[in-house]
């Protein structure tokens, strides 16, 4: 287990993650605060219509609980994480009538195909072994008509991006280029793919069509990229 993953499994980090660690590092990486990221989550996942939501790599559950406040009255948000200390903190601080937690591996989600109306993974794919496998799992459990949202690292295609990639690799973090996830989601049949980049972070949203695009005679649209 590399340094980054050992850190995320440390009980001490779980206690301060949402108050100190996450807001500071994410602001440095993206220039965006927690409030902006929460608005992105609610808007992109269209939570007012999402009855079953999955928050992958939910950590101590702060985002999971927040999302649960925006689902319909009969909606439910499931947070899944591999770290026992993070899940213990989630259960202690962020459980509720519409939010609950399970332990599991993002690469082998313990859910049937098409289970969730919305699936998200915020700030974690760069820590997960086999992140492309995890991304495909997100698509697998997404229901027809469902929404997907991802935030993860971004490496610009320039010398600074290359330097960032090597620096991050020392601690076990991955820096992804701007093509890998939009192309993966498009090849999996998702549509309405949108991508925004903020400093060293990328925000990607997509939809799973109600019916197969090929059956409708439509091609897959290209991803929109908006750099900030």
PyMOL CGO cylinders between C-alpha atoms (Angstrom):
from pymol import cmd
from pymol.cgo import CYLINDER

trace = [
    CYLINDER, 0.00, 0.00, 0.00, 1.49, 3.34, -1.03, 0.3, 1, 1, 1, 1, 1, 1,
    CYLINDER, 1.49, 3.34, -1.03, 1.83, 6.42, 1.16, 0.3, 1, 1, 1, 1, 1, 1,
    CYLINDER, 1.83, 6.42, 1.16, -1.36, 8.06, -0.09, 0.3, 1, 1, 1, 1, 1, 1,
    CYLINDER, -1.36, 8.06, -0.09, -3.52, 5.01, 0.63, 0.3, 1, 1, 1, 1, 1, 1,
    CYLINDER, -3.52, 5.01, 0.63, -1.91, 4.43, 4.04, 0.3, 1, 1, 1, 1, 1, 1,
    CYLINDER, -1.91, 4.43, 4.04, -2.70, 8.03, 4.90, 0.3, 1, 1, 1, 1, 1, 1,
    CYLINDER, -2.70, 8.03, 4.90, -6.35, 7.67, 3.91, 0.3, 1, 1, 1, 1, 1, 1,
    CYLINDER, -6.35, 7.67, 3.91, -6.66, 4.61, 6.17, 0.3, 1, 1, 1, 1, 1, 1,
    CYLINDER, -6.66, 4.61, 6.17, -5.23, 6.42, 9.21, 0.3, 1, 1, 1, 1, 1, 1,
    CYLINDER, -5.23, 6.42, 9.21, -7.73, 7.02, 12.06, 0.3, 1, 1, 1, 1, 1, 1,
    CYLINDER, -7.73, 7.02, 12.06, -6.16, 10.42, 12.77, 0.3, 1, 1, 1, 1, 1, 1,
    CYLINDER, -6.16, 10.42, 12.77, -6.94, 11.61, 9.24, 0.3, 1, 1, 1, 1, 1, 1,
    CYLINDER, -6.94, 11.61, 9.24, -10.56, 10.50, 9.46, 0.3, 1, 1, 1, 1, 1, 1,
    CYLINDER, -10.56, 10.50, 9.46, -11.02, 12.82, 12.42, 0.3, 1, 1, 1, 1, 1, 1,
    CYLINDER, -11.02, 12.82, 12.42, -9.82, 15.95, 10.61, 0.3, 1, 1, 1, 1, 1, 1,
    CYLINDER, -9.82, 15.95, 10.61, -10.42, 15.08, 6.96, 0.3, 1, 1, 1, 1, 1, 1,
    CYLINDER, -10.42, 15.08, 6.96, -13.49, 17.22, 6.25, 0.3, 1, 1, 1, 1, 1, 1,
    CYLINDER, -13.49, 17.22, 6.25, -12.61, 20.08, 8.61, 0.3, 1, 1, 1, 1, 1, 1,
    CYLINDER, -12.61, 20.08, 8.61, -9.00, 20.65, 7.58, 0.3, 1, 1, 1, 1, 1, 1,
    CYLINDER, -9.00, 20.65, 7.58, -7.44, 18.18, 5.15, 0.3, 1, 1, 1, 1, 1, 1,
    CYLINDER, -7.44, 18.18, 5.15, -9.93, 18.09, 2.31, 0.3, 1, 1, 1, 1, 1, 1,
    CYLINDER, -9.93, 18.09, 2.31, -10.86, 21.81, 2.14, 0.3, 1, 1, 1, 1, 1, 1,
    CYLINDER, -10.86, 21.81, 2.14, -7.21, 22.88, 2.17, 0.3, 1, 1, 1, 1, 1, 1,
    CYLINDER, -7.21, 22.88, 2.17, -5.83, 20.42, -0.37, 0.3, 1, 1, 1, 1, 1, 1,
    CYLINDER, -5.83, 20.42, -0.37, -8.80, 20.63, -2.72, 0.3, 1, 1, 1, 1, 1, 1,
    CYLINDER, -8.80, 20.63, -2.72, -8.67, 24.42, -2.74, 0.3, 1, 1, 1, 1, 1, 1,
    CYLINDER, -8.67, 24.42, -2.74, -4.97, 24.36, -3.58, 0.3, 1, 1, 1, 1, 1, 1,
    CYLINDER, -4.97, 24.36, -3.58, -5.57, 21.84, -6.35, 0.3, 1, 1, 1, 1, 1, 1,
    CYLINDER, -5.57, 21.84, -6.35, -8.70, 23.38, -7.89, 0.3, 1, 1, 1, 1, 1, 1,
    CYLINDER, -8.70, 23.38, -7.89, -9.17, 26.91, -6.59, 0.3, 1, 1, 1, 1, 1, 1,
    CYLINDER, -9.17, 26.91, -6.59, -12.68, 25.92, -5.52, 0.3, 1, 1, 1, 1, 1, 1,
    CYLINDER, -12.68, 25.92, -5.52, -14.17, 25.73, -2.05, 0.3, 1, 1, 1, 1, 1, 1,
    CYLINDER, -14.17, 25.73, -2.05, -16.33, 23.02, -0.53, 0.3, 1, 1, 1, 1, 1, 1,
    CYLINDER, -16.33, 23.02, -0.53, -19.49, 25.03, -1.20, 0.3, 1, 1, 1, 1, 1, 1,
    CYLINDER, -19.49, 25.03, -1.20, -18.82, 25.14, -4.95, 0.3, 1, 1, 1, 1, 1, 1,
    CYLINDER, -18.82, 25.14, -4.95, -18.11, 21.42, -5.03, 0.3, 1, 1, 1, 1, 1, 1,
    CYLINDER, -18.11, 21.42, -5.03, -21.33, 20.68, -3.17, 0.3, 1, 1, 1, 1, 1, 1,
    CYLINDER, -21.33, 20.68, -3.17, -23.36, 22.77, -5.61, 0.3, 1, 1, 1, 1, 1, 1,
    CYLINDER, -23.36, 22.77, -5.61, -21.69, 20.93, -8.47, 0.3, 1, 1, 1, 1, 1, 1,
    CYLINDER, -21.69, 20.93, -8.47, -22.68, 17.60, -6.91, 0.3, 1, 1, 1, 1, 1, 1,
    CYLINDER, -22.68, 17.60, -6.91, -26.32, 18.50, -6.35, 0.3, 1, 1, 1, 1, 1, 1,
    CYLINDER, -26.32, 18.50, -6.35, -26.79, 20.10, -9.77, 0.3, 1, 1, 1, 1, 1, 1,
    CYLINDER, -26.79, 20.10, -9.77, -24.89, 17.56, -11.85, 0.3, 1, 1, 1, 1, 1, 1,
    CYLINDER, -24.89, 17.56, -11.85, -26.53, 14.53, -10.25, 0.3, 1, 1, 1, 1, 1, 1,
    CYLINDER, -26.53, 14.53, -10.25, -30.03, 16.02, -10.51, 0.3, 1, 1, 1, 1, 1, 1,
    CYLINDER, -30.03, 16.02, -10.51, -30.77, 14.78, -7.04, 0.3, 1, 1, 1, 1, 1, 1,
    CYLINDER, -30.77, 14.78, -7.04, -34.37, 15.97, -7.02, 0.3, 1, 1, 1, 1, 1, 1,
    CYLINDER, -34.37, 15.97, -7.02, -35.09, 13.04, -9.35, 0.3, 1, 1, 1, 1, 1, 1,
    CYLINDER, -35.09, 13.04, -9.35, -32.60, 10.53, -7.92, 0.3, 1, 1, 1, 1, 1, 1,
    CYLINDER, -32.60, 10.53, -7.92, -34.17, 7.98, -5.58, 0.3, 1, 1, 1, 1, 1, 1,
    CYLINDER, -34.17, 7.98, -5.58, -31.09, 5.74, -5.30, 0.3, 1, 1, 1, 1, 1, 1,
    CYLINDER, -31.09, 5.74, -5.30, -27.67, 7.40, -5.08, 0.3, 1, 1, 1, 1, 1, 1,
    CYLINDER, -27.67, 7.40, -5.08, -24.22, 5.87, -4.65, 0.3, 1, 1, 1, 1, 1, 1,
    CYLINDER, -24.22, 5.87, -4.65, -21.30, 7.90, -3.29, 0.3, 1, 1, 1, 1, 1, 1,
    CYLINDER, -21.30, 7.90, -3.29, -18.09, 5.97, -4.02, 0.3, 1, 1, 1, 1, 1, 1,
    CYLINDER, -18.09, 5.97, -4.02, -15.07, 6.46, -1.74, 0.3, 1, 1, 1, 1, 1, 1,
    CYLINDER, -15.07, 6.46, -1.74, -17.30, 8.44, 0.59, 0.3, 1, 1, 1, 1, 1, 1,
    CYLINDER, -17.30, 8.44, 0.59, -14.69, 8.88, 3.33, 0.3, 1, 1, 1, 1, 1, 1,
    CYLINDER, -14.69, 8.88, 3.33, -16.24, 10.18, 6.58, 0.3, 1, 1, 1, 1, 1, 1,
    CYLINDER, -16.24, 10.18, 6.58, -19.57, 10.74, 4.86, 0.3, 1, 1, 1, 1, 1, 1,
    CYLINDER, -19.57, 10.74, 4.86, -19.88, 14.51, 4.88, 0.3, 1, 1, 1, 1, 1, 1,
    CYLINDER, -19.88, 14.51, 4.88, -20.74, 14.67, 1.19, 0.3, 1, 1, 1, 1, 1, 1,
    CYLINDER, -20.74, 14.67, 1.19, -22.94, 11.58, 1.47, 0.3, 1, 1, 1, 1, 1, 1,
    CYLINDER, -22.94, 11.58, 1.47, -25.04, 13.13, 4.20, 0.3, 1, 1, 1, 1, 1, 1,
    CYLINDER, -25.04, 13.13, 4.20, -25.22, 16.43, 2.34, 0.3, 1, 1, 1, 1, 1, 1,
    CYLINDER, -25.22, 16.43, 2.34, -26.47, 14.71, -0.80, 0.3, 1, 1, 1, 1, 1, 1,
    CYLINDER, -26.47, 14.71, -0.80, -29.13, 12.90, 1.22, 0.3, 1, 1, 1, 1, 1, 1,
    CYLINDER, -29.13, 12.90, 1.22, -30.71, 16.25, 2.07, 0.3, 1, 1, 1, 1, 1, 1,
    CYLINDER, -30.71, 16.25, 2.07, -31.52, 16.85, -1.60, 0.3, 1, 1, 1, 1, 1, 1,
    CYLINDER, -31.52, 16.85, -1.60, -32.99, 13.51, -2.70, 0.3, 1, 1, 1, 1, 1, 1,
    CYLINDER, -32.99, 13.51, -2.70, -36.78, 12.95, -2.73, 0.3, 1, 1, 1, 1, 1, 1,
    CYLINDER, -36.78, 12.95, -2.73, -38.48, 12.00, 0.52, 0.3, 1, 1, 1, 1, 1, 1,
    CYLINDER, -38.48, 12.00, 0.52, -38.25, 8.33, -0.40, 0.3, 1, 1, 1, 1, 1, 1,
    CYLINDER, -38.25, 8.33, -0.40, -34.68, 8.63, -1.69, 0.3, 1, 1, 1, 1, 1, 1,
    CYLINDER, -34.68, 8.63, -1.69, -31.58, 7.10, -0.15, 0.3, 1, 1, 1, 1, 1, 1,
    CYLINDER, -31.58, 7.10, -0.15, -27.84, 7.73, -0.52, 0.3, 1, 1, 1, 1, 1, 1,
    CYLINDER, -27.84, 7.73, -0.52, -25.40, 4.87, 0.05, 0.3, 1, 1, 1, 1, 1, 1,
    CYLINDER, -25.40, 4.87, 0.05, -21.79, 5.73, 0.82, 0.3, 1, 1, 1, 1, 1, 1,
    CYLINDER, -21.79, 5.73, 0.82, -19.17, 3.07, 0.16, 0.3, 1, 1, 1, 1, 1, 1,
    CYLINDER, -19.17, 3.07, 0.16, -15.55, 3.18, 1.26, 0.3, 1, 1, 1, 1, 1, 1,
    CYLINDER, -15.55, 3.18, 1.26, -12.69, 0.74, 1.82, 0.3, 1, 1, 1, 1, 1, 1,
    CYLINDER, -12.69, 0.74, 1.82, -11.27, 2.44, 4.94, 0.3, 1, 1, 1, 1, 1, 1,
    CYLINDER, -11.27, 2.44, 4.94, -12.67, 1.22, 8.29, 0.3, 1, 1, 1, 1, 1, 1,
    CYLINDER, -12.67, 1.22, 8.29, -11.61, 4.42, 10.14, 0.3, 1, 1, 1, 1, 1, 1,
    CYLINDER, -11.61, 4.42, 10.14, -13.38, 6.58, 7.54, 0.3, 1, 1, 1, 1, 1, 1,
    CYLINDER, -13.38, 6.58, 7.54, -16.53, 4.46, 7.74, 0.3, 1, 1, 1, 1, 1, 1,
    CYLINDER, -16.53, 4.46, 7.74, -16.50, 4.53, 11.52, 0.3, 1, 1, 1, 1, 1, 1,
    CYLINDER, -16.50, 4.53, 11.52, -16.43, 8.31, 11.40, 0.3, 1, 1, 1, 1, 1, 1,
    CYLINDER, -16.43, 8.31, 11.40, -19.21, 8.31, 8.76, 0.3, 1, 1, 1, 1, 1, 1,
    CYLINDER, -19.21, 8.31, 8.76, -21.46, 6.13, 10.91, 0.3, 1, 1, 1, 1, 1, 1,
    CYLINDER, -21.46, 6.13, 10.91, -20.78, 8.24, 14.00, 0.3, 1, 1, 1, 1, 1, 1,
    CYLINDER, -20.78, 8.24, 14.00, -21.22, 11.66, 12.40, 0.3, 1, 1, 1, 1, 1, 1,
    CYLINDER, -21.22, 11.66, 12.40, -23.14, 11.37, 9.14, 0.3, 1, 1, 1, 1, 1, 1,
    CYLINDER, -23.14, 11.37, 9.14, -25.71, 8.60, 9.27, 0.3, 1, 1, 1, 1, 1, 1,
    CYLINDER, -25.71, 8.60, 9.27, -29.35, 9.57, 8.86, 0.3, 1, 1, 1, 1, 1, 1,
    CYLINDER, -29.35, 9.57, 8.86, -32.77, 8.47, 7.65, 0.3, 1, 1, 1, 1, 1, 1,
    CYLINDER, -32.77, 8.47, 7.65, -31.67, 8.83, 4.02, 0.3, 1, 1, 1, 1, 1, 1,
    CYLINDER, -31.67, 8.83, 4.02, -27.94, 8.06, 4.32, 0.3, 1, 1, 1, 1, 1, 1,
    CYLINDER, -27.94, 8.06, 4.32, -26.12, 4.84, 5.15, 0.3, 1, 1, 1, 1, 1, 1,
    CYLINDER, -26.12, 4.84, 5.15, -22.74, 3.22, 4.62, 0.3, 1, 1, 1, 1, 1, 1,
    CYLINDER, -22.74, 3.22, 4.62, -21.15, -0.04, 3.53, 0.3, 1, 1, 1, 1, 1, 1,
    CYLINDER, -21.15, -0.04, 3.53, -17.57, -1.20, 3.25, 0.3, 1, 1, 1, 1, 1, 1,
    CYLINDER, -17.57, -1.20, 3.25, -16.46, -2.26, -0.19, 0.3, 1, 1, 1, 1, 1, 1,
    CYLINDER, -16.46, -2.26, -0.19, -13.94, -2.01, -3.00, 0.3, 1, 1, 1, 1, 1, 1,
    CYLINDER, -13.94, -2.01, -3.00, -14.68, 0.48, -5.77, 0.3, 1, 1, 1, 1, 1, 1,
    CYLINDER, -14.68, 0.48, -5.77, -13.31, -2.03, -8.29, 0.3, 1, 1, 1, 1, 1, 1,
    CYLINDER, -13.31, -2.03, -8.29, -15.85, -4.68, -7.28, 0.3, 1, 1, 1, 1, 1, 1,
    CYLINDER, -15.85, -4.68, -7.28, -19.00, -2.86, -6.25, 0.3, 1, 1, 1, 1, 1, 1,
    CYLINDER, -19.00, -2.86, -6.25, -21.38, -5.20, -4.39, 0.3, 1, 1, 1, 1, 1, 1,
    CYLINDER, -21.38, -5.20, -4.39, -24.45, -4.06, -6.31, 0.3, 1, 1, 1, 1, 1, 1,
    CYLINDER, -24.45, -4.06, -6.31, -26.40, -5.35, -9.29, 0.3, 1, 1, 1, 1, 1, 1,
    CYLINDER, -26.40, -5.35, -9.29, -26.26, -3.74, -12.71, 0.3, 1, 1, 1, 1, 1, 1,
    CYLINDER, -26.26, -3.74, -12.71, -28.34, -0.58, -13.03, 0.3, 1, 1, 1, 1, 1, 1,
    CYLINDER, -28.34, -0.58, -13.03, -29.07, -0.21, -9.31, 0.3, 1, 1, 1, 1, 1, 1,
    CYLINDER, -29.07, -0.21, -9.31, -28.61, 3.55, -8.89, 0.3, 1, 1, 1, 1, 1, 1,
    CYLINDER, -28.61, 3.55, -8.89, -30.20, 6.66, -10.40, 0.3, 1, 1, 1, 1, 1, 1,
    CYLINDER, -30.20, 6.66, -10.40, -27.04, 8.67, -9.65, 0.3, 1, 1, 1, 1, 1, 1,
    CYLINDER, -27.04, 8.67, -9.65, -23.45, 7.60, -9.05, 0.3, 1, 1, 1, 1, 1, 1,
    CYLINDER, -23.45, 7.60, -9.05, -20.58, 9.83, -7.98, 0.3, 1, 1, 1, 1, 1, 1,
    CYLINDER, -20.58, 9.83, -7.98, -16.94, 9.63, -6.97, 0.3, 1, 1, 1, 1, 1, 1,
    CYLINDER, -16.94, 9.63, -6.97, -15.43, 12.86, -5.70, 0.3, 1, 1, 1, 1, 1, 1,
    CYLINDER, -15.43, 12.86, -5.70, -11.69, 13.24, -5.24, 0.3, 1, 1, 1, 1, 1, 1,
    CYLINDER, -11.69, 13.24, -5.24, -10.74, 9.58, -5.02, 0.3, 1, 1, 1, 1, 1, 1,
    CYLINDER, -10.74, 9.58, -5.02, -10.06, 7.90, -8.37, 0.3, 1, 1, 1, 1, 1, 1,
    CYLINDER, -10.06, 7.90, -8.37, -6.41, 8.98, -8.22, 0.3, 1, 1, 1, 1, 1, 1,
    CYLINDER, -6.41, 8.98, -8.22, -6.04, 6.92, -5.04, 0.3, 1, 1, 1, 1, 1, 1,
    CYLINDER, -6.04, 6.92, -5.04, -7.86, 3.77, -6.17, 0.3, 1, 1, 1, 1, 1, 1,
    CYLINDER, -7.86, 3.77, -6.17, -5.83, 0.90, -7.66, 0.3, 1, 1, 1, 1, 1, 1,
    CYLINDER, -5.83, 0.90, -7.66, -7.04, 0.18, -11.20, 0.3, 1, 1, 1, 1, 1, 1,
    CYLINDER, -7.04, 0.18, -11.20, -9.02, 3.44, -11.48, 0.3, 1, 1, 1, 1, 1, 1,
    CYLINDER, -9.02, 3.44, -11.48, -10.32, 2.59, -14.95, 0.3, 1, 1, 1, 1, 1, 1,
    CYLINDER, -10.32, 2.59, -14.95, -11.82, -0.62, -13.57, 0.3, 1, 1, 1, 1, 1, 1,
    CYLINDER, -11.82, -0.62, -13.57, -13.50, 1.45, -10.86, 0.3, 1, 1, 1, 1, 1, 1,
    CYLINDER, -13.50, 1.45, -10.86, -14.82, 3.90, -13.48, 0.3, 1, 1, 1, 1, 1, 1,
    CYLINDER, -14.82, 3.90, -13.48, -16.35, 1.04, -15.47, 0.3, 1, 1, 1, 1, 1, 1,
    CYLINDER, -16.35, 1.04, -15.47, -17.98, -0.24, -12.29, 0.3, 1, 1, 1, 1, 1, 1,
    CYLINDER, -17.98, -0.24, -12.29, -19.58, 3.17, -11.85, 0.3, 1, 1, 1, 1, 1, 1,
    CYLINDER, -19.58, 3.17, -11.85, -21.13, 2.84, -15.29, 0.3, 1, 1, 1, 1, 1, 1,
    CYLINDER, -21.13, 2.84, -15.29, -22.24, -0.75, -14.62, 0.3, 1, 1, 1, 1, 1, 1,
    CYLINDER, -22.24, -0.75, -14.62, -24.32, 0.12, -11.56, 0.3, 1, 1, 1, 1, 1, 1,
    CYLINDER, -24.32, 0.12, -11.56, -25.84, 3.24, -13.15, 0.3, 1, 1, 1, 1, 1, 1,
    CYLINDER, -25.84, 3.24, -13.15, -29.48, 2.83, -14.18, 0.3, 1, 1, 1, 1, 1, 1,
    CYLINDER, -29.48, 2.83, -14.18, -30.81, 3.88, -17.60, 0.3, 1, 1, 1, 1, 1, 1,
    CYLINDER, -30.81, 3.88, -17.60, -31.55, 7.60, -17.46, 0.3, 1, 1, 1, 1, 1, 1,
    CYLINDER, -31.55, 7.60, -17.46, -29.15, 7.98, -14.52, 0.3, 1, 1, 1, 1, 1, 1,
    CYLINDER, -29.15, 7.98, -14.52, -26.49, 10.61, -13.93, 0.3, 1, 1, 1, 1, 1, 1,
    CYLINDER, -26.49, 10.61, -13.93, -22.81, 10.16, -13.19, 0.3, 1, 1, 1, 1, 1, 1,
    CYLINDER, -22.81, 10.16, -13.19, -20.40, 12.73, -11.72, 0.3, 1, 1, 1, 1, 1, 1,
    CYLINDER, -20.40, 12.73, -11.72, -16.67, 12.48, -11.09, 0.3, 1, 1, 1, 1, 1, 1,
    CYLINDER, -16.67, 12.48, -11.09, -14.04, 14.84, -9.80, 0.3, 1, 1, 1, 1, 1, 1,
    CYLINDER, -14.04, 14.84, -9.80, -10.44, 13.74, -10.03, 0.3, 1, 1, 1, 1, 1, 1,
    CYLINDER, -10.44, 13.74, -10.03, -6.94, 14.94, -10.75, 0.3, 1, 1, 1, 1, 1, 1,
    CYLINDER, -6.94, 14.94, -10.75, -6.02, 16.64, -14.00, 0.3, 1, 1, 1, 1, 1, 1,
    CYLINDER, -6.02, 16.64, -14.00, -2.65, 16.83, -15.71, 0.3, 1, 1, 1, 1, 1, 1,
    CYLINDER, -2.65, 16.83, -15.71, -2.35, 19.55, -18.34, 0.3, 1, 1, 1, 1, 1, 1,
    CYLINDER, -2.35, 19.55, -18.34, -0.58, 18.55, -21.52, 0.3, 1, 1, 1, 1, 1, 1,
    CYLINDER, -0.58, 18.55, -21.52, 2.46, 20.74, -20.94, 0.3, 1, 1, 1, 1, 1, 1,
    CYLINDER, 2.46, 20.74, -20.94, 5.75, 20.65, -18.98, 0.3, 1, 1, 1, 1, 1, 1,
    CYLINDER, 5.75, 20.65, -18.98, 4.00, 21.71, -15.77, 0.3, 1, 1, 1, 1, 1, 1,
    CYLINDER, 4.00, 21.71, -15.77, 1.60, 18.82, -16.11, 0.3, 1, 1, 1, 1, 1, 1,
    CYLINDER, 1.60, 18.82, -16.11, 4.46, 16.39, -16.63, 0.3, 1, 1, 1, 1, 1, 1,
    CYLINDER, 4.46, 16.39, -16.63, 6.25, 17.73, -13.56, 0.3, 1, 1, 1, 1, 1, 1,
    CYLINDER, 6.25, 17.73, -13.56, 3.06, 17.38, -11.55, 0.3, 1, 1, 1, 1, 1, 1,
    CYLINDER, 3.06, 17.38, -11.55, 2.67, 13.78, -12.68, 0.3, 1, 1, 1, 1, 1, 1,
    CYLINDER, 2.67, 13.78, -12.68, 6.14, 12.82, -11.48, 0.3, 1, 1, 1, 1, 1, 1,
    CYLINDER, 6.14, 12.82, -11.48, 5.80, 14.72, -8.20, 0.3, 1, 1, 1, 1, 1, 1,
    CYLINDER, 5.80, 14.72, -8.20, 2.44, 13.16, -7.36, 0.3, 1, 1, 1, 1, 1, 1,
    CYLINDER, 2.44, 13.16, -7.36, 3.67, 9.67, -8.24, 0.3, 1, 1, 1, 1, 1, 1,
    CYLINDER, 3.67, 9.67, -8.24, 6.15, 9.80, -5.35, 0.3, 1, 1, 1, 1, 1, 1,
    CYLINDER, 6.15, 9.80, -5.35, 3.26, 9.54, -2.88, 0.3, 1, 1, 1, 1, 1, 1,
    CYLINDER, 3.26, 9.54, -2.88, 1.20, 7.18, -5.02, 0.3, 1, 1, 1, 1, 1, 1,
    CYLINDER, 1.20, 7.18, -5.02, -1.21, 9.74, -6.49, 0.3, 1, 1, 1, 1, 1, 1,
    CYLINDER, -1.21, 9.74, -6.49, -2.16, 9.49, -10.16, 0.3, 1, 1, 1, 1, 1, 1,
    CYLINDER, -2.16, 9.49, -10.16, -2.54, 12.52, -12.40, 0.3, 1, 1, 1, 1, 1, 1,
    CYLINDER, -2.54, 12.52, -12.40, -4.91, 11.90, -15.31, 0.3, 1, 1, 1, 1, 1, 1,
    CYLINDER, -4.91, 11.90, -15.31, -4.94, 13.63, -18.66, 0.3, 1, 1, 1, 1, 1, 1,
    CYLINDER, -4.94, 13.63, -18.66, -8.09, 15.25, -19.96, 0.3, 1, 1, 1, 1, 1, 1,
    CYLINDER, -8.09, 15.25, -19.96, -9.04, 12.51, -22.40, 0.3, 1, 1, 1, 1, 1, 1,
    CYLINDER, -9.04, 12.51, -22.40, -9.03, 9.28, -20.44, 0.3, 1, 1, 1, 1, 1, 1,
    CYLINDER, -9.03, 9.28, -20.44, -12.36, 9.48, -18.59, 0.3, 1, 1, 1, 1, 1, 1,
    CYLINDER, -12.36, 9.48, -18.59, -14.51, 11.23, -21.21, 0.3, 1, 1, 1, 1, 1, 1,
    CYLINDER, -14.51, 11.23, -21.21, -13.34, 8.65, -23.75, 0.3, 1, 1, 1, 1, 1, 1,
    CYLINDER, -13.34, 8.65, -23.75, -13.98, 5.77, -21.35, 0.3, 1, 1, 1, 1, 1, 1,
    CYLINDER, -13.98, 5.77, -21.35, -17.50, 6.97, -20.58, 0.3, 1, 1, 1, 1, 1, 1,
    CYLINDER, -17.50, 6.97, -20.58, -18.27, 7.56, -24.26, 0.3, 1, 1, 1, 1, 1, 1,
    CYLINDER, -18.27, 7.56, -24.26, -17.06, 4.07, -25.18, 0.3, 1, 1, 1, 1, 1, 1,
    CYLINDER, -17.06, 4.07, -25.18, -19.32, 2.67, -22.44, 0.3, 1, 1, 1, 1, 1, 1,
    CYLINDER, -19.32, 2.67, -22.44, -22.34, 4.30, -24.07, 0.3, 1, 1, 1, 1, 1, 1,
    CYLINDER, -22.34, 4.30, -24.07, -22.79, 7.35, -21.83, 0.3, 1, 1, 1, 1, 1, 1,
    CYLINDER, -22.79, 7.35, -21.83, -23.98, 10.60, -23.41, 0.3, 1, 1, 1, 1, 1, 1,
    CYLINDER, -23.98, 10.60, -23.41, -24.16, 14.32, -22.57, 0.3, 1, 1, 1, 1, 1, 1,
    CYLINDER, -24.16, 14.32, -22.57, -20.56, 14.13, -21.41, 0.3, 1, 1, 1, 1, 1, 1,
    CYLINDER, -20.56, 14.13, -21.41, -19.23, 17.41, -20.05, 0.3, 1, 1, 1, 1, 1, 1,
    CYLINDER, -19.23, 17.41, -20.05, -15.81, 18.16, -18.65, 0.3, 1, 1, 1, 1, 1, 1,
    CYLINDER, -15.81, 18.16, -18.65, -14.50, 21.22, -16.86, 0.3, 1, 1, 1, 1, 1, 1,
    CYLINDER, -14.50, 21.22, -16.86, -10.95, 21.71, -15.63, 0.3, 1, 1, 1, 1, 1, 1,
    CYLINDER, -10.95, 21.71, -15.63, -9.94, 23.87, -12.70, 0.3, 1, 1, 1, 1, 1, 1,
    CYLINDER, -9.94, 23.87, -12.70, -6.19, 24.05, -12.10, 0.3, 1, 1, 1, 1, 1, 1,
    CYLINDER, -6.19, 24.05, -12.10, -5.21, 20.44, -11.42, 0.3, 1, 1, 1, 1, 1, 1,
    CYLINDER, -5.21, 20.44, -11.42, -8.72, 19.04, -11.06, 0.3, 1, 1, 1, 1, 1, 1,
    CYLINDER, -8.72, 19.04, -11.06, -11.28, 17.91, -13.61, 0.3, 1, 1, 1, 1, 1, 1,
    CYLINDER, -11.28, 17.91, -13.61, -15.05, 17.75, -13.16, 0.3, 1, 1, 1, 1, 1, 1,
    CYLINDER, -15.05, 17.75, -13.16, -16.84, 15.28, -15.44, 0.3, 1, 1, 1, 1, 1, 1,
    CYLINDER, -16.84, 15.28, -15.44, -20.56, 14.57, -15.78, 0.3, 1, 1, 1, 1, 1, 1,
    CYLINDER, -20.56, 14.57, -15.78, -22.45, 12.18, -18.03, 0.3, 1, 1, 1, 1, 1, 1,
    CYLINDER, -22.45, 12.18, -18.03, -25.80, 10.46, -18.47, 0.3, 1, 1, 1, 1, 1, 1,
    CYLINDER, -25.80, 10.46, -18.47, -26.79, 6.91, -19.25, 0.3, 1, 1, 1, 1, 1, 1,
    CYLINDER, -26.79, 6.91, -19.25, -29.41, 7.01, -22.01, 0.3, 1, 1, 1, 1, 1, 1,
    CYLINDER, -29.41, 7.01, -22.01, -32.86, 5.62, -21.38, 0.3, 1, 1, 1, 1, 1, 1,
    CYLINDER, -32.86, 5.62, -21.38, -32.35, 3.42, -24.44, 0.3, 1, 1, 1, 1, 1, 1,
    CYLINDER, -32.35, 3.42, -24.44, -29.25, 2.37, -26.30, 0.3, 1, 1, 1, 1, 1, 1,
    CYLINDER, -29.25, 2.37, -26.30, -27.92, 5.17, -28.50, 0.3, 1, 1, 1, 1, 1, 1,
    CYLINDER, -27.92, 5.17, -28.50, -27.37, 2.78, -31.39, 0.3, 1, 1, 1, 1, 1, 1,
    CYLINDER, -27.37, 2.78, -31.39, -31.01, 1.76, -31.29, 0.3, 1, 1, 1, 1, 1, 1,
    CYLINDER, -31.01, 1.76, -31.29, -32.00, 5.40, -31.60, 0.3, 1, 1, 1, 1, 1, 1,
    CYLINDER, -32.00, 5.40, -31.60, -29.63, 5.86, -34.53, 0.3, 1, 1, 1, 1, 1, 1,
    CYLINDER, -29.63, 5.86, -34.53, -27.64, 8.55, -32.77, 0.3, 1, 1, 1, 1, 1, 1,
    CYLINDER, -27.64, 8.55, -32.77, -23.89, 8.77, -32.51, 0.3, 1, 1, 1, 1, 1, 1,
    CYLINDER, -23.89, 8.77, -32.51, -22.11, 9.57, -29.27, 0.3, 1, 1, 1, 1, 1, 1,
    CYLINDER, -22.11, 9.57, -29.27, -21.47, 13.26, -28.74, 0.3, 1, 1, 1, 1, 1, 1,
    CYLINDER, -21.47, 13.26, -28.74, -17.97, 14.52, -28.08, 0.3, 1, 1, 1, 1, 1, 1,
    CYLINDER, -17.97, 14.52, -28.08, -17.08, 15.69, -24.61, 0.3, 1, 1, 1, 1, 1, 1,
    CYLINDER, -17.08, 15.69, -24.61, -17.19, 19.41, -23.97, 0.3, 1, 1, 1, 1, 1, 1,
    CYLINDER, -17.19, 19.41, -23.97, -14.09, 20.75, -22.27, 0.3, 1, 1, 1, 1, 1, 1,
    CYLINDER, -14.09, 20.75, -22.27, -14.10, 24.05, -20.41, 0.3, 1, 1, 1, 1, 1, 1,
    CYLINDER, -14.10, 24.05, -20.41, -10.80, 25.11, -18.84, 0.3, 1, 1, 1, 1, 1, 1,
    CYLINDER, -10.80, 25.11, -18.84, -10.71, 27.60, -15.99, 0.3, 1, 1, 1, 1, 1, 1,
]
cmd.load_cgo(trace, "trace")
